Amino acid sequence: MIEAIEIRPTIAKFARQMERVLRLHDAKKRGWKECSMLYLQNKLLEEVAELLTATTPNEDLDATWSVETIVLFADALKACLEEGQQATVTHEATDVANIAMMISDNMNEGEEAAEN
């Protein structure tokens, strides 16, 4: 049985944004069910790099993250998959989404007041 929980407004807002972005791509892409794990891993790393770049001031860009960090993440994900730890992968993917939501929420804090 699924536990009934109230969704935080910030999470609901982020989930709606996720759905909007997915729908934008529906016409051009065939969906993630058709994608290989390698393709999705590469896309994840690409999007993480884009997020880090978008949230880092230009003068700090080289000092805040490294390819080595991203490679370590990819290796850890691969190890989880090889060991059959799907629950661990789900947990870590949720962590990635949650941190992305937190970054988005903090970056858009001023916009929320303007919307009300």
N, C-alpha and C positions, 0 to 999 in steps of 0.2 A: 504494500500500500504506500502511495506517495503522500508524504507529509504536507499538509496545507500550510503554506507560509506566506506571509505578506511580503511582497517585493518592495525593496527600497526604491524610492523615486529615482535616485541616480542610476540604479541598475536597470529599471524599466526604460528610462530615457536612453541609456546606452544600448539596450537590446533593440529598441525601435530603430536606432541609428544603424545597428548591425543589419537588421532586416532591410532597411532602405538601401544600403550598399549592396547587399546580396541581390535584391530585385533589380538594381541598375545593371547588374552583370548577367541577369537571366537570359536576356535576348542574345548576348554575345558568347556566352559560355554554356557548356553542357551540364554543369553542376559538379560538385566535389565527389560524388559517389563514383564517378568515372575516372578520377585522378589516382595516380599511383602514390604510395606513401612517400617515395623519393621526391616527386613533384611537390607534394604538399609541404614536406620538410623544407625544400628549397624556397618555396613561397613564404613560409613562416619566417625563415631567416631574412629574406628580402624585406618583408614588411617590418620586422623588428629593426633592421638597419634603417629603414625609412623613418620609423617612429623615433629612433634615437637621433637621427639627423634633424628631424623636424622640431625636436624639443631641446636641442643643444645650441647654445649661442655659437656663432661661427668661430669666435676666438678660442672656444673650448672643445671644438669638435674632435680634434685628434687625441685629447687627453681623457675623454670620458668613457670610451668603450673601445674594444679592440676586436679584431677578427678572431683572436685566440679565445675570447670569451664566447663568441657565437659558436665556434667550433666545439668548445667544451659542452655547450648546451646541446648541439646536434649529436655529439657522441653519447651523452647521457640519455637522450631520447631514443637513440638507436639501441642502446643497451636494454632499456626498458622493454622495447618491442621484441627484441630477441629473447628475452627472458619470460615473455608472456605476461608481462605486468600491465595489462590494459588499464586496470584501475589506477595505477600510478600515472600512466600517460594521461588519462582523463583528469586526474587531480592536477597534474602539472599544466595541462592545457587550460584548465580553469584558472589556475594561478596567473598564467600569461594574460588571459582575457580580463581578469580582475585588475591586474596592474595597469593594463592598457586603459580600462575604464577609469581608474583613479587618475591617470595622467590626463585623459580627456576631460574629466570633471574639473580637475584643478586648473587646466588651461582655459576652460570655458566659464570659470566662476563669475566673471564680470557680466557675461552674456545672460546668465540666468536672471539677474536683477533687471536687466533691460527687457526680458520677455514678459515679466509680471506687471 
